[in-house]
Amino acid sequence: MRPAGLPANPQAFFNPLWARFARLLAIACLTTFAVDVARAEDLLQIYRAATANDPVLASARAAWLANQEAVPQAQAGLLPAVNLVGSATGVDYNTTIRSDPTISIHQRFPQYAYTVNASQPLYRPQNWIALDQARSQIGQGDYVLASSQQDLIVRVAQAYFDVLLASFNIELTESQKAAVSENLAQAKRNFEVGTATITDTNDAQAKYDQIVAQEISAQNDLDNKIAALR
């Protein structure tokens, strides 16, 4: 039995997630190719590590494995009950030789018996219901596990691209800082030779202080994104 509202093919249910991940991966490959092709391999390595260490996926796997015993246990309730009974006895035979009564002969003859009884009711509706419920339970477990795997793909990809974006912001801020620093130096030189006012210098200094604060914020953001990826 399949849970209501779910398609017959689990992959069809998760195609939108796969499509989203494919788009993210394509963007990653196009973006990183110009910078470093190895980054695409890094994403796969990070995902492989996540599959082994992610607690959400580990919990889904454990539940899935536990569900696999549901059907065999339910099927056992439909099997016939078999009883095997065995017994062993022995017959002792003692005799003497007529020509020499002092000589006796002792023999033992073992006897074994086995009985097998099998019984099975013709109809046990509660056991068939239990089997249907077990199959439904396994089906639900399959979807939960597949959903956890797809969710991990999206989470890893999103965290990876967040790191890339934060790294790009650092590079952009550093470029802006270099330009603002040059403007500040030029304003100071102009003030010294009298071609600019102190207001011009103060404005340039304020812009420089602002870009330094942005650089610190961008670095903190990158550190946080890297920590989230780990």
N, C-alpha and C positions, 0 to 999 in steps of 0.2 A: 504493500500500500504506500502511495506517495502522499506527502503532506499536501493539503488542499492549497491551491494557488501556485504551486511550484511546477515548472515545466518538467517534461519527461527527461530531458537532457540537461544535467547540471551545468555543463559548459555554456549552454545557451543563456542560462540565468546570469552568468557572470561575464558574458561577452562585453557589456559596457565597461566593466572594470578593466578587462584585458585591453579594450580599445584605448582607454584612458592611459593605461601604463605604456602601451605601444607608442602613443603620441609623446608621452614624457620621455621615453627612451630615445625616440627619434630626435627630439629636441636636444637631449643630452649628447647624442652622437654628433649631431651637426654643430653644436656649440663647442664641444670639447675637441673636435677634430682640429680646429684651427689653433687650439691652445695646447692640448696634449691628448693624443689618442689613448694613452694609458688610462685616462680617467673613466672611460667606458668600461674597461676591465675592472677598475676599482669599484664601480657600482655593482657589478656582478659578484665581486668578492665580498662586498659588504652585505649583499643580500644573502649569500650562502652562509655567512657568519650569523646573520640574524635568524635564519631558519633553525639554527642549532641552539640559539640562546634566547629567543623571544619567549617570554613567559606566557603570553596570550596564545601563541601557536602551540606551545608545549601543553597547555591545559586542554586545548581542543584535540590534540593528538591523543592524550591520555583518555579523554572521554570517548573518542572514536574507537580506540582499542578495547575499552571496556564494553562498548556496545556490540562488538563483533561476537561476543559470547551469547548474546540474547537469543539469536535464532537457533543455534544448536541446543541451548537449554530448553527452548520452547518445543523444538522438534522431539526432544526426549520424552515429552509428555504424550506424544502420539505413538510411540513405539510400544510393542507388546512387552508385557512383563514376563520374564523368563526366570524360572527357578530350577536349579540343578541340585539334586540330592544324591549323595553317594554313600555307600556302605561297604564295609569289608568284614568278612567273617572267616573263620578257619576251622577245619575239621581235623582232629588229631586221631591217628590210627596207630595202635600199639599191638604187637603180636610177638610170639616166641617161636623159635624153631623146635619142631617136635623131637628132632634127633638130639638136640641140646637145649633143654629148657632154660639154661642159664643165659642164653643169648636172646636178647629181645630187640625188636626192630620198632623204631618210632618214626612215623611220617606225619607231616602236616600238609593238608591240602587247603590252600586259601581260596576264598570265593569273594567275588566283587560284584556289586550291583549298582547301577546308575539309573536315575529317574530324572527326566527333563519334563517340566511343565511350562507351557506357554499360554498366556491369556491376553486377550485384547478386546476391550469393549468396541462394539460396532460404531458408536457415535458418542463423541465427547465434545460438545460444542464449546465448553469453556476453554479446552486446550487449543482448539482451532482459533478461537478469538485471541488467545495468548500468542499464538504464532503470528497472526496478522499484526498484532501490536508490536511484536519484536521486529518484524520486517519494517514496519513504519519507523520504529526507533532507529534502526540502522540507516534508513534513508535520510532521516533528519540529521543524524550524525555525519553522514557524508556531506550534506549541504553546509553544516556548521564548519566542518574542517576545510572545505573548499573556500568558504567565505573568509575564514581566518587566514588562509594562504593568500588570497587576493588582497585582503586588507593589509597584510604585511608588505606585499609588493608596493602598494600605493604609499604606505607610510615610509618605507625605506627610500623610495624614489623621491618623495616630497622632501624628506630630510636632506637627501643628497643635493637636490637642486637648491634648497635653502642655503646650503653651505657654498655652492657655486655663486649664487647671487650675492651673498655676503662678501665673498672674496672679490667679486667684481666691484662692489661698492667701496671696498678698501682701496682697490687700484684707482678708481675714479676719484676718491677723496684725496689720495696722494698726488694725483695729477693736478687737481684743483689747488691743493696746498702749495705745490711748486709754483704755480702761476701767481697765486696771491702773495707768496713770499717774495717773488721778483717784483711785483707791484709795490710792496712795502719798501723794499730796498731802494727802488727808483724814487718813491716819494720822499724818503729820507735824504737821498742825494739832492733832489730838487730843492728841498727845504734848506739844505746847507748852502746851496749856491744862490738861494733867494728867488728861485723860479716857482716855488710852491709855498703855500701857507701851512701853518701848524695844523690847521683843520684837515687839510689833505692827508697829512701824515697820520693824524689820529684816526681818520676814516679807514685808511689802509691797515692800520694796526688792529682796529676793531674787526675788520674782515678776516685778518689773519687769525686772531683769537677765536673767531667763530668757526673757521675751518679746522682749527686744531681740536676744538670741542667735538666737531662732527667726526673727525678721525678717531678720537677716543671712543665715541659712541659706536662707530662702525666696527672697531676692533672688538668691543665688548659683545656686539651682536654676533660677530663671527665666532667668538669663543663659545657663546651660548648655542649657536647652531651646530658647531662641532660636537659639543657635549651631548646634544640631543641625538645626533647621528650615532654616537657610540652607544 
